Amino acid sequence: MERTKFTKAELSWILYDVGNSALVLLATSVIPIYFNYLASQDPAVQDVAVGAWGTGETIASLVIALLMPILGSIADMQGMRRKFIIGTVGIGAIATIAMGFPTHWLPFLITYVISAIMLNASFVFYDALLVDATTDERMDEVSASGFAWGYVGSCIPFIVCLLVVLNAEKLGLTMNTAMLIAFVITSVWWVAFTIPMLKNVEQKSFKPYDPHAIKHAITGIGKTLKNIWNDEALRWFILAYFFYIDGVHTVIKMSTSYGSNLGIDGTQLVLALLVTQFVAWPSSIIYGKLGRKFGTKTMILVGILGYFFITLFAAFFLRTATEFWILAICVGLFQGGIQALSRSEFGKLCPKEHANEYFGFFDIFGKYAAILGTGLVSAFTFLTHDPSLGVLSISILFVIGFFIMLKVPEHR
């Protein structure tokens, strides 16, 4: 009989998504709006705040892209994945709290970049632990459940933070103090839900200890790339992933900044994105089941097409709060599913004893390193002073990703 209940290790792994998703939700909703609030007080940047935010996101993504293959290779040694998670979550939580202190947009953006680097770096080690927490047969279900419960669980601290921020004046708080409280709540939530995974998920797959790990990690980058390129399924999959997930994460990172720049009320933006979380919860689970029935590749292609039309809608029609709500609901239908199936598919394709090393490249090729997308938005916004053209440029990534994905073999 097929097992339906989660094991202790699987549940603990899923709970980390509940913890980190609180910061992810805050970073895609309240934080960009707060940044625009700080930037609006500086006439030199208020007209290009979207571009400045995109530049910060691009820098954070670039650092991740450069570091993760090296750190990922080191983390594949016995017991190292847990240590790297402790380090990235610890530094990330401190940086998140520190965001509550700056009152000028530039030091705030710098602090945010540090927090974003640590958060996204922790995802690489977390993703690699998926191969230790469950089996290949259950990987799609566990991966999808991580995203699904992450969406719902993140709403609990987020709503508390939202109540504090929106009622700051009634509570006798300044906006800066209210945001500091929100950052503290989010950091504590993140750390608390990291602990079960650290206790209950054992690193079963690993490579032998290497006293020259850093040197060999640097020199081994070319070998790993060669291994990926020589594997037809991995080659086409990761190239397609590079483009389509880059676009997905750009939409996630830039949506509230773009909406705020259009003049849509901040409360409407945040509430709409909260609806995204609730829509994405059942959609992620359903998406995983559809992937099992119709095939992972087919459902990924459906997700890419969905995001392509979402991008066109944002560029040509998004002007009011109502249209932003429509956008948020549509994003929720595809967001978790395309991420979950991509993660589990790659986890099944890569060698488990080198999972972190491979997932390091996985992240370079688009998962959290949205370099092309944010770079395109930033460049087109600065050049044309028209954020709509910046958003429209993201659609190119989905077109390229779709046609490359068609080349991925149906069966390995």
Helices and strands as residue ranges (DSSP letters): H 8-27, H 30-39, G 46-48, H 49-75, H 80-98, H 105-128, H 130-133, G 136-138, H 139-153, H 155-166, H 175-192, H 195-200, H 213-219, H 221-230, H 232-261, H 266-294, H 296-316, H 321-349, G 352-354, H 355-362, I 363-367, H 371-384, H 387-392, H 395-405
